[in-house]
Amino acid sequence: MFLMLLWLAPGMAAAAPPDAPDRRVVNGQLVLQGIPEIPAGLTDSLERFNDSRSTLFAGWSSDGKRAYVKTRSDGVNQIHSIRRAGGPMRQITERKEPVGEVARQPGGDLIAFSMDEGGSGYDHIYLLDPETGQTQRLTHGQSLNNRLAWDHDGRRLAWRSTRRNGRSNDIWIMDVNAPGQARLILQSPDGALWKPVDFTQDGKFLLVQYYASITDSRIYLLDIASGALRLLAGDEREPTSNVATGFDQDDSGVLFIGNQRGGSAEVGHLPLDPDQPVRYMDESITWDITEFRLSRDGRRGAFVTNEEGISRLYLFDPQKMEAERVWRLPVGVISSLDFSPDGRRLGMTLNTARTPSDIFVLRLRSKPLSHRRLVRWTHGTVSSLDPDRFVDPELIHYPAPMLTDTRTMLVPAFVYQPRRRGPYPVIIYIHGGPEGQFRPSYNSTIQMWIDQLGAAVIAPNVRGSLGYGEHYLKMDDGTLRENSVMDIGALLDWIATQDRFDENRVGIYGASYGGYMTLASTVHFGDRIQAAVERAGISNFVTYLENTQDYRRDLRRAEYGDERDPEMRAFLQRISPLNNVAKITTPLLIVQGENDPVVPASESLQMVNALRERGQDVWYMNALNEGHAYEHKQNRDIFQAVTLMFFERYLKP
């Protein structure tokens, strides 16, 4: 045990009163309330866990000789370029805020990227010359601008924006040589998300993605000149999931992923000629497809499946509608696929339980399904840590009641178990979403808890999680919301049956929707949970839906229910943790970003005040320069230290 925080023994510090004074750190940007002084040197001692560095693939240069990547500089992700495996990186952007999307101009080397300020969620679009570093801002005002798509000439850029009224997710287009003349080309008739996907070669038509919910997404064809919109896939009356990838080689059809036939997601080709049938890939893919990418000329494709959290990579022949798995890849999570301009290399980000995200490049032969070998271009650092000492997760399935009858179902979960002798304290790690999924990627926080606290970590994918089919995904919708909370109760039951765990020392952690799950678990199972940490969690579904950013509201109503309906409103009030605060006795650490556009800071503050009015022990942390996530390393480091202090206090014997 490395941290001897004996002065943090339970009972030594009373709960802070409702008017608890602020203590400000990190140049006044981080506000701490009711949190004991952080021991001198603690943050430094944890630096070996906090200093791991990931590198994310962001695309290719026009000549294919350089890869663009995002990696940390001065505490936030910036754009860099790298020319070869193991080669040096050249930093291109030097901004105070982290860079978001990156989209290189076809036929040119300009880069469009998105970036917000202070985590506000109001992304704006910038145009960057990577040779000179000169940057031009293309969008302005208090609006969200992202989901970028270039035309094939590299002259026009289409994107999703809320600039019209701050609420609607419209599509705009701009000639980058005349940035002051942006034009609205699709006006959203509802609160759903509309985004551009791909232009035809002649630039006359735009492939558009419509997203109403995780189970209702459609594909449209937009005539840019007339504004005429044609539905290609999906149906409002019988919703299905349909995700567009792009036009085929001659613009005669569209490649997409859909579940129109009622099974798992599958790759399909949708002809623009309505008299022609949809073709599907012959091979049966029984798992969700998380990413699908076409080469610029449409001759090649690649997609990634999610097999109980593990990524599998497939090369795809669009002409033959055939796929072939790429074998002998590291076991982990793959994302950010992108073909080089000549189609001969496939870049990607790959992350494993023992290594942070790194850039890998798959060299391809002339045939669409042929490949040579995978080359690792970057080597992310894990500071002075020895990756061989990291704990790999074990996939288990624990029983949970079906709730509607006497049957049980099996809930998947990943278990990280210390190598030392048990029984261990346990931290339950709940993912966000709610349509999220815990996947066994590199997680320095989990490895730190195992090493410093001697705790086991269990990450369940409760009902409602992605990756297990549409039926599982819908099992927490609307009035079924608390069914997923009951899965935490079932996990606590399972923990009690395992000799390796100490059922009397259980903590719980969750962010965003996982924050709601954390709060709700303390309402229902507080007598079995000794400590709870929640970041940016929903405390009251009604106030959350009323105060989240306008452009998100209808999208969230599709998942949680419409608070304007009296019956649903009453249900949401009944299950909200804020209205059940009298049942909470578990000590809480609540963490927030002041500029959060997703879960407003008011959700955390009202929970903190309600708990303190009852004399409940609660620590509170608020970052004034952050949004929904802590993007600045200094803030993250303090957050990690305080979280460790909190669990140390309540989970040690």
C-alpha positions in Angstrom: 0.0 0.0 0.0 1.6 3.2 -1.2 -0.7 5.8 0.3 -0.7 6.0 4.1 -3.5 8.5 4.5 -4.2 7.7 8.2 -5.4 11.2 8.9 -8.3 10.5 6.6 -9.9 8.0 9.0 -13.7 8.0 8.9 -15.3 10.5 11.2 -12.5 13.0 11.4 -14.1 15.6 9.1 -17.8 16.7 9.3 -19.9 17.2 6.2 -19.5 20.7 4.8 -22.5 23.0 5.5 -24.6 24.3 2.6 -22.6 27.4 2.4 -19.2 25.6 2.4 -16.4 27.9 1.5 -14.6 27.5 -1.8 -11.0 26.5 -2.0 -9.5 27.2 -5.4 -6.6 25.5 -7.1 -5.1 25.3 -10.6 -4.9 29.1 -11.1 -8.4 29.5 -9.6 -10.0 27.2 -12.3 -10.8 24.3 -10.0 -13.2 24.9 -7.1 -13.2 22.4 -4.1 -15.8 22.3 -1.4 -15.8 20.0 1.6 -12.7 18.3 0.4 -9.7 17.9 2.8 -6.4 19.3 1.9 -4.6 17.2 -0.7 -1.4 15.8 0.9 1.8 17.4 -0.4 3.3 15.2 -3.0 0.2 13.1 -3.6 -0.4 14.4 -7.1 3.2 14.0 -8.0 3.2 10.4 -6.7 0.3 9.6 -9.0 1.9 11.2 -12.0 3.2 7.9 -13.3 -0.5 6.9 -13.8 -1.7 10.2 -15.0 1.2 10.9 -17.4 0.3 8.1 -19.9 0.0 9.6 -23.4 -2.3 8.4 -26.2 -2.0 9.2 -29.9 -5.2 9.2 -32.1 -5.2 8.8 -35.8 -6.7 11.8 -37.6 -6.1 11.2 -41.4 -3.6 11.3 -44.2 -1.9 14.2 -46.1 -2.9 14.5 -49.8 0.2 12.7 -51.0 -0.1 10.0 -48.3 3.4 10.6 -47.0 2.3 11.9 -43.7 -0.3 10.9 -41.1 -2.1 13.5 -39.0 -2.6 12.5 -35.4 -3.9 14.1 -32.2 -1.8 13.8 -29.1 -1.3 15.8 -25.9 0.7 19.1 -25.8 0.6 21.4 -22.8 -2.1 19.3 -21.3 -4.6 19.1 -24.3 -4.8 17.3 -27.6 -3.3 19.1 -30.6 -2.7 18.1 -34.2 0.7 16.7 -35.1 2.1 15.0 -38.2 4.3 11.9 -38.5 6.0 10.6 -41.7 7.0 7.1 -40.8 6.8 4.4 -38.1 8.7 5.5 -35.1 9.5 8.8 -36.6 9.4 12.2 -34.9 6.2 14.2 -34.6 5.8 17.8 -35.7 3.3 19.8 -33.8 1.0 21.8 -36.1 -1.5 23.5 -33.8 -0.8 25.3 -30.6 -4.1 26.1 -29.0 -5.2 26.4 -25.4 -8.2 24.2 -26.0 -8.3 20.5 -27.3 -8.9 19.9 -31.0 -12.0 17.9 -31.9 -12.8 16.7 -35.4 -10.1 16.7 -38.1 -10.9 16.6 -41.8 -8.3 17.0 -44.5 -9.3 18.8 -47.7 -9.5 16.3 -50.7 -7.0 17.2 -53.4 -5.3 19.7 -51.1 -3.6 19.9 -47.7 -5.8 22.3 -45.8 -7.3 20.9 -42.7 -10.7 21.7 -41.3 -11.0 21.1 -37.5 -13.5 21.8 -34.8 -12.8 23.2 -31.3 -14.8 24.7 -28.5 -13.8 27.0 -25.6 -13.8 26.0 -22.0 -15.8 22.8 -22.7 -18.9 24.8 -23.6 -19.9 22.4 -26.4 -20.1 25.2 -28.9 -17.7 23.8 -31.4 -16.5 26.1 -34.2 -14.8 25.3 -37.4 -11.3 26.4 -38.3 -9.3 26.1 -41.5 -5.6 25.3 -41.0 -2.6 25.4 -43.4 -0.4 22.6 -41.9 2.7 24.0 -43.6 2.5 27.5 -42.2 0.3 26.9 -39.1 -1.9 29.7 -40.2 -5.5 29.3 -39.0 -8.7 30.9 -40.1 -12.0 30.7 -38.2 -14.9 29.8 -40.5 -17.9 29.9 -38.1 -18.9 32.4 -35.4 -21.6 33.1 -32.8 -23.1 31.1 -30.0 -23.8 27.8 -31.9 -22.6 24.3 -32.3 -20.8 23.5 -35.6 -19.3 20.0 -36.3 -19.8 16.8 -38.3 -17.6 17.9 -41.2 -17.9 16.6 -44.8 -15.8 17.9 -47.8 -16.9 17.7 -51.4 -14.6 15.8 -53.8 -13.0 19.0 -55.2 -12.0 20.2 -51.8 -13.8 23.5 -52.4 -17.0 23.2 -50.3 -17.5 22.1 -46.8 -20.8 20.9 -45.3 -21.5 20.6 -41.6 -24.1 20.4 -38.9 -24.9 23.6 -37.1 -27.4 25.1 -34.6 -26.7 28.7 -35.7 -30.3 29.3 -37.0 -32.0 29.2 -33.6 -29.6 27.5 -31.2 -31.9 24.5 -31.1 -32.2 22.8 -34.6 -29.5 20.6 -36.0 -29.4 22.0 -39.6 -27.0 21.4 -42.4 -25.0 24.3 -43.9 -22.5 24.5 -46.7 -19.7 26.9 -47.4 -17.2 27.6 -50.2 -14.0 27.8 -48.1 -12.7 30.5 -50.4 -15.7 32.7 -49.4 -16.2 31.8 -45.7 -18.7 34.7 -45.1 -21.2 33.2 -47.5 -22.3 30.1 -45.7 -25.7 28.8 -46.9 -28.4 26.8 -45.1 -29.2 23.8 -47.3 -31.3 21.6 -44.9 -33.5 23.0 -42.3 -34.3 20.5 -39.6 -38.1 20.1 -39.1 -37.7 18.6 -35.6 -35.1 18.2 -32.9 -33.4 15.2 -34.4 -29.8 15.3 -35.6 -29.1 15.8 -39.3 -25.5 15.6 -40.5 -23.7 15.4 -43.9 -21.9 12.2 -44.9 -20.7 12.3 -48.5 -21.0 14.3 -51.7 -21.4 12.7 -55.2 -18.5 13.2 -57.5 -20.2 16.0 -59.3 -21.1 17.7 -56.1 -24.8 18.0 -56.9 -26.1 15.6 -54.2 -25.3 15.1 -50.6 -25.8 11.9 -48.6 -27.4 12.9 -45.3 -27.8 11.0 -42.0 -30.8 11.5 -39.8 -30.7 10.3 -36.2 -33.7 10.4 -33.9 -32.6 7.8 -31.5 -30.2 4.8 -31.2 -32.9 2.6 -32.8 -34.3 5.1 -35.3 -31.9 6.4 -37.8 -32.5 7.1 -41.5 -30.6 7.9 -44.7 -31.6 10.6 -47.1 -30.4 12.0 -50.5 -30.4 15.8 -50.7 -30.4 17.7 -54.0 -28.3 20.7 -53.0 -29.6 23.0 -55.7 -33.3 22.4 -55.2 -33.3 21.3 -51.5 -35.4 18.2 -52.5 -35.0 15.5 -49.9 -35.5 11.8 -50.7 -35.7 9.0 -48.1 -33.4 6.1 -49.0 -33.5 3.9 -45.8 -35.5 3.9 -42.6 -39.2 4.4 -41.7 -40.8 6.5 -39.1 -43.6 4.0 -38.6 -41.4 1.0 -38.1 -38.1 2.5 -36.9 -34.8 0.7 -37.7 -31.2 1.7 -37.5 -29.5 2.7 -40.7 -26.1 4.3 -40.8 -24.7 5.7 -44.1 -21.0 5.2 -45.1 -20.8 6.8 -48.5 -21.5 6.6 -52.2 -20.2 3.6 -54.2 -17.5 4.0 -56.9 -19.8 5.4 -59.6 -22.4 7.1 -57.4 -25.1 4.6 -58.4 -25.7 3.5 -54.8 -24.9 3.9 -51.2 -23.0 1.6 -48.8 -24.6 1.5 -45.3 -25.0 -0.5 -42.1 -28.6 -1.4 -41.1 -30.8 -3.9 -39.4 -33.8 -3.6 -41.7 -34.2 -7.4 -41.9 -34.6 -7.6 -38.1 -31.3 -9.3 -37.2 -27.8 -8.0 -36.3 -26.4 -5.0 -38.1 -25.2 -5.9 -41.6 -23.4 -4.3 -44.5 -25.7 -3.4 -47.4 -25.7 -1.7 -50.8 -28.6 0.5 -51.5 -29.1 1.4 -55.2 -30.3 4.9 -56.0 -32.5 3.3 -58.6 -35.7 2.5 -56.6 -36.4 -0.4 -58.9 -33.2 -2.2 -57.9 -33.1 -4.4 -54.8 -30.9 -3.8 -51.8 -27.9 -6.2 -51.7 -26.4 -7.5 -48.5 -23.1 -9.1 -47.8 -23.3 -12.9 -47.9 -21.2 -13.5 -44.7 -23.3 -13.3 -41.6 -21.9 -10.8 -39.0 -23.6 -11.6 -35.7 -22.1 -8.6 -33.8 -22.6 -4.9 -34.0 -20.5 -3.0 -36.5 -19.0 0.0 -34.9 -17.2 1.6 -37.8 -17.3 1.3 -41.6 -15.0 3.2 -44.0 -14.6 3.4 -47.8 -11.5 4.4 -49.7 -11.8 7.7 -51.5 -12.3 5.9 -54.9 -14.8 3.5 -53.5 -12.8 0.4 -54.5 -12.0 -0.7 -50.9 -13.8 -0.8 -47.6 -13.1 -1.8 -44.0 -15.2 -2.2 -41.0 -14.9 -3.1 -37.3 -17.1 -5.4 -35.3 -17.6 -5.3 -31.6 -17.5 -8.9 -30.2 -18.4 -8.5 -26.5 -16.2 -5.5 -26.3 -13.3 -6.8 -28.4 -12.7 -5.2 -31.9 -12.3 -7.4 -35.0 -11.2 -5.8 -38.3 -12.5 -6.8 -41.7 -11.5 -5.7 -45.2 -14.4 -5.3 -47.6 -14.8 -5.6 -51.3 -17.7 -3.2 -52.3 -18.0 -4.7 -55.8 -18.4 -8.3 -54.7 -20.0 -7.5 -51.3 -17.5 -9.8 -49.6 -15.4 -9.4 -46.4 -12.4 -11.0 -44.9 -11.2 -10.8 -41.4 -7.7 -9.5 -40.7 -6.1 -11.9 -38.3 -3.3 -11.6 -35.7 -4.1 -8.1 -34.5 -3.6 -7.1 -30.9 -6.7 -7.7 -28.8 -8.2 -4.4 -28.1 -10.4 -1.6 -29.4 -10.0 -0.2 -33.0 -11.3 3.1 -34.2 -10.6 6.0 -36.6 -10.2 4.0 -39.8 -9.0 5.9 -42.8 -7.5 4.8 -46.2 -4.6 6.6 -47.6 -5.4 8.6 -50.8 -4.0 5.8 -53.0 -6.0 3.2 -51.1 -2.9 1.2 -50.3 -2.7 1.7 -46.6 -5.3 1.7 -43.8 -4.6 3.8 -40.8 -6.3 3.3 -37.5 -6.2 3.9 -33.7 -5.7 0.7 -31.6 -5.9 0.5 -27.9 -5.4 -2.5 -25.6 -5.8 -3.1 -21.8 -2.1 -2.6 -21.4 -1.3 0.1 -23.9 -2.8 3.6 -24.5 -4.1 4.4 -28.0 -1.5 4.3 -30.7 -1.4 4.6 -34.5 -1.2 1.5 -36.6 -1.1 1.2 -40.4 -2.1 -1.9 -42.3 -0.3 -2.2 -45.6 -2.6 -3.5 -48.4 -1.9 -5.3 -51.7 -3.6 -4.5 -55.0 -6.6 -6.8 -54.4 -9.4 -5.3 -52.3 -9.2 -8.1 -49.6 -5.4 -8.5 -49.5 -3.1 -7.2 -46.9 0.5 -7.6 -45.9 1.1 -6.7 -42.2 0.2 -4.3 -39.5 2.9 -1.7 -38.6 2.8 0.3 -35.3 3.7 3.9 -36.0 3.6 5.3 -32.5 4.4 4.1 -29.0 2.3 5.8 -26.4 4.0 6.2 -23.1 2.9 4.8 -19.7 5.5 6.9 -17.9 7.6 4.7 -15.5 4.9 2.1 -15.2 5.6 -1.5 -16.3 2.8 -2.7 -18.6 3.5 -6.3 -17.6 2.2 -5.4 -14.2 -1.1 -4.2 -15.5 -4.1 -6.4 -14.8 -6.1 -7.8 -17.8 -9.8 -7.9 -17.4 -11.8 -11.2 -17.2 -15.2 -11.3 -19.0 -17.9 -12.8 -16.7 -21.7 -13.0 -16.9 -23.7 -12.7 -13.7 -27.4 -13.5 -13.3 -30.0 -10.7 -13.0 -33.8 -11.1 -12.8 -35.8 -10.4 -16.0 -38.2 -8.4 -13.7 -41.2 -9.1 -15.9 -41.3 -12.8 -15.0 -39.5 -15.4 -12.9 -36.7 -16.0 -15.4 -33.1 -14.6 -15.1 -30.8 -13.1 -17.7 -27.0 -12.9 -17.8 -25.4 -9.5 -17.7 -21.8 -9.2 -19.1 -19.2 -7.5 -17.0 -15.4 -7.1 -17.0 -13.6 -8.0 -13.8 -10.1 -6.6 -12.9 -8.7 -8.5 -10.0 -5.5 -7.6 -8.1 -2.7 -10.1 -8.1 -2.4 -10.0 -4.3 -4.4 -12.1 -1.9 -8.1 -11.2 -1.3 -10.8 -10.6 -0.3 -10.6 -7.3 -2.1 -12.6 -4.1 -1.8 -14.6 -3.6 -5.0 -15.3 -0.5 -7.1 -18.2 -0.9 -9.5 -17.4 1.2 -12.7 -20.5 2.2 -14.6 -20.3 3.5 -18.2 -22.2 6.5 -19.5 -24.5 6.8 -22.5 -27.0 5.4 -21.5 -26.3 3.7 -24.9 -22.7 3.2 -24.0 -20.6 0.1 -23.4 -17.6 -0.6 -21.2 -14.8 -2.0 -23.4 -11.5 -3.4 -22.2 -9.3 -0.6 -23.5 -6.4 1.0 -21.6 -7.7 2.7 -18.5 -5.0 4.2 -16.2 -7.6 5.1 -13.6 -8.6 1.5 -13.1 -5.0 0.3 -13.0 -4.3 3.0 -10.4 -7.1 1.9 -8.2 -5.9 -1.7 -8.4 -2.3 -0.7 -7.5 -3.0 2.0 -4.9 -6.1 0.7 -3.2 -5.7 -3.0 -3.7 -9.3 -3.0 -5.0 -10.9 -5.1 -7.6 -12.8 -3.2 -10.3 -16.0 -4.6 -12.0 -17.4 -2.8 -15.0 -20.9 -4.2 -15.9 -22.7 -3.6 -19.2 -26.2 -3.4 -17.8 -29.3 -3.7 -19.9 -29.6 -0.8 -22.3 -25.9 -1.0 -23.2 -24.6 -1.1 -26.8 -23.0 -4.1 -28.3 -25.6 -6.8 -27.5 -28.3 -6.3 -30.0 -31.4 -4.1 -30.4 -33.5 -6.0 -27.8 -30.9 -5.6 -25.1 -30.5 -1.9 -26.0 -34.2 -1.2 -25.5 -34.5 -2.9 -22.1 -34.1 0.4 -20.1 -36.1 2.7 -22.3 -38.8 5.0 -20.9 -40.6 3.6 -17.9 -38.1 0.7 -17.9 -35.4 3.1 -16.8 -34.8 1.6 -13.3 -34.4 -1.9 -14.7 -30.8 -1.1 -15.4 -30.4 0.1 -11.8 -31.6 -3.3 -10.6 -28.8 -4.9 -12.5 -26.4 -3.1 -10.1 -28.4 -4.8 -7.2 -27.9 -8.1 -8.9 -24.2 -7.4 -9.2 -24.0 -6.7 -5.5 -25.8 -10.0 -4.9 -23.2 -11.8 -7.1 -20.3 -10.0 -5.3 -21.6 -11.4 -2.0 -21.3 -14.9 -3.3 -17.6 -14.6 -4.3 -15.0 -15.3 -1.6 -12.5 -13.1 -3.4 -14.5 -9.9 -2.8 -15.3 -8.1 0.4 -19.0 -7.3 0.2 -18.7 -4.8 3.1 -16.3 -2.6 1.2 -17.9 -1.7 -2.1 -17.6 1.6 -3.9 -19.3 2.8 -7.1 -18.2 5.2 -9.8 -20.0 6.7 -12.8 -19.9 9.7 -15.2 -22.7 11.3 -17.2 -25.5 8.8 -17.3 -23.2 6.6 -15.2 -23.5 9.4 -12.7 -27.3 9.0 -12.6 -26.8 5.2 -12.2 -24.4 5.9 -9.3 -26.8 8.2 -7.5 -29.8 5.8 -8.2 -27.7 2.9 -6.8 -27.2 4.8 -3.5 -30.9 5.3 -3.3 -31.8 1.7 -3.8 -28.7 -0.1 -2.3 -27.1 2.4 -0.1 -26.8 0.0 2.8 -24.4 -2.1 0.6 -22.4 0.7 -0.9 -19.8 2.4 1.2 -18.6 5.2 -1.2 -19.9 6.8 -4.4 -18.2 9.0 -6.9 -20.3 10.6 -9.7 -19.2 13.1 -12.3 -21.7 15.2 -14.3 -24.6 13.0 -13.4 -28.3 13.5 -13.8 -29.9 14.2 -10.5 -33.4 15.0 -11.8 -34.6 13.9 -15.2 -37.1 16.7 -15.5 -34.7 19.6 -14.7 -32.1 17.9 -16.8 -34.4 17.7 -19.9 -35.5 21.3 -19.3 -32.0 22.7 -19.0 -29.8 20.6 -21.3 -28.8 22.4 -24.5 -31.8 22.9 -26.9 -30.1 21.0 -29.7 -29.9 17.9 -27.5 -33.4 17.9 -25.9 -35.5 16.0 -28.4 -32.7 13.4 -28.8 -32.7 12.7 -25.1 -36.5 12.6 -24.8 -36.4 9.7 -27.3 -34.4 7.8 -24.7 -35.6 9.0 -21.3 -39.2 10.0 -22.1 -40.9 13.4 -22.7 -41.1 15.4 -19.5 -44.0 17.5 -21.1 -46.3 14.5 -20.9 -47.9 14.6 -17.4 -47.7 10.8 -16.8 -44.1 10.6 -18.0 -43.2 13.7 -16.0 -44.6 12.1 -12.8 -42.6 8.9 -13.5 -39.4 10.8 -14.1 -39.8 12.8 -10.9 -40.5 9.6 -9.0 -37.3 7.9 -10.0 -35.0 11.0 -9.9 -32.3 10.7 -7.1 -32.9 14.4 -6.1 -36.4 13.5 -5.0 -35.2 10.5 -3.1 -32.3 12.2 -1.3 -33.7 11.2 2.1 -32.8 7.6 1.2 -29.2 8.4 0.5 -26.7 7.7 3.3 -23.7 6.8 1.3 -20.8 9.3 1.3 -20.6 11.0 -2.1 -17.9 12.8 -4.2 -19.7 14.9 -6.9 -17.7 16.3 -9.7 -18.7 18.8 -12.4 -17.6 21.1 -15.2 -19.1 24.6 -15.0 -19.6 24.9 -18.8 -21.2 21.5 -19.3 -23.7 21.7 -22.2 -24.8 18.0 -21.8 -25.6 17.7 -18.1 -25.8 21.3 -16.8 -23.8 22.2 -13.7 -27.1 22.9 -11.9 -27.8 19.1 -11.8 -24.8 18.6 -9.5 -25.3 21.8 -7.5 -28.9 21.0 -6.6 -27.8 17.5 -5.5 -25.0 18.8 -3.4 -27.2 21.4 -1.7 -30.0 18.8 -1.0 -27.5 16.4 0.6 -25.8 19.1 2.7 -29.1 20.3 4.0 -29.6 16.9 5.5 -26.1 16.8 7.0 -24.9 14.2 4.5 -21.2 13.9 3.9 -20.5 15.1 0.4 -17.3 16.4 -1.4 -17.8 18.7 -4.3 -15.5 19.7 -7.2 -16.2 22.1 -10.0 -13.9 23.0 -12.9 -14.7 26.5 -14.2 -12.9 25.9 -17.5 -14.3 22.5 -18.4 -17.5 21.0 -19.9 -18.8 17.5 -19.9 -15.3 16.0 -19.5 -12.1 17.1 -17.9 -9.9 17.9 -20.9 -7.1 19.8 -19.1 -4.5 17.6 -17.6 -4.0 19.7 -14.5 -7.7 19.4 -13.6 -7.7 15.6 -14.3 -4.7 15.1 -12.1 -6.4 16.8 -9.1 -9.6 14.9 -9.8 -7.7 11.6 -9.8 -6.0 12.5 -6.5 -9.2 13.5 -4.8 -11.0 10.4 -6.0 -8.3 8.2 -4.7 -8.4 10.0 -1.3 -12.2 9.5 -1.2 -12.1 5.8 -1.9 -9.1 5.5 0.5 -11.1 6.9 3.3 -14.2 4.8 2.9 -13.0 1.5 1.5 -9.9 0.8 3.6 -10.4 -1.6 6.5 
